[in-house]
């Protein structure tokens, strides 16, 4: 079912993000996680796409298995910067042929192992161009989502620039957005206010990253420009080598973050699971009574 249609009905969305594993052991772990999280009846799940198209086949395999074997509503991430338009159209046609109708359209990062990388001739260099390509060739078949950055994309000089280019993606045909992870809700609320002032009215779903490995998330945050609150750093640093204590603090913080977002009208919650279920299950259990209930098929 198309995510845009679901959100237009006013359904509160709970969704989970996975990445394609590198080996059979990782794939087994992933599908155990998916089966556990399936019990929460997510609105949709999504599968990431590696820098430079490096996980093209693995992403497609996981998306297909979730769709055909697990029966969950699934969205495929698709990055465009390293593909020709013909390659992108082949990927999209393949997804259409297997029944996938949700795409997260992304520019994608430059491959870290290719410092001299240049987009191929005629490539979509930005996410807005991919959104336009999808709409031009597939009309309304796909429900198209895009990324948004409450603290600004690392390459953005300011939030005015950020909003201007976000609006271009919406005007090109994006129906909803999922944010980059953030840990201070003020950034999200300020971003939504800027969107409203710019007449951007699509649902913007907060991306939630439970901190279960402080060193790892701190690295992620520094790469994407997400601010970890100083008080949380001070709680985490003394126990960063104690996985259980880090996870306990991280889950408690994520619960409070989600409760605040729920009370302030967020249209959904998108959990970055890192292919594990425990933290997400704990958070969901703590907030489930606050989640608005509306019949998807009403």
Secondary structure as UniProt FT lines:
FT   HELIX           3..8
FT   TURN            9..10
FT   STRAND          13..18
FT   HELIX           24..38
FT   TURN            39..40
FT   STRAND          44..47
FT   HELIX           51..53
FT   TURN            54..55
FT   HELIX           56..65
FT   HELIX           66..70
FT   STRAND          74..79
FT   TURN            81..82
FT   HELIX           85..97
FT   TURN            98..99
FT   STRAND          102..106
FT   TURN            112..113
FT   TURN            115..116
FT   TURN            121..122
FT   HELIX           127..138
FT   TURN            139..140
FT   STRAND          143..148
FT   TURN            150..151
FT   TURN            154..155
FT   HELIX           159..172
FT   STRAND          176..181
FT   HELIX           185..197
FT   TURN            198..199
FT   STRAND          203..208
FT   HELIX           214..224
FT   HELIX           230..237
FT   TURN            238..241
FT   HELIX           243..263
FT   TURN            264..265
FT   STRAND          268..272
FT   TURN            274..275
FT   HELIX           278..287
FT   HELIX           288..290
FT   TURN            296..297
//
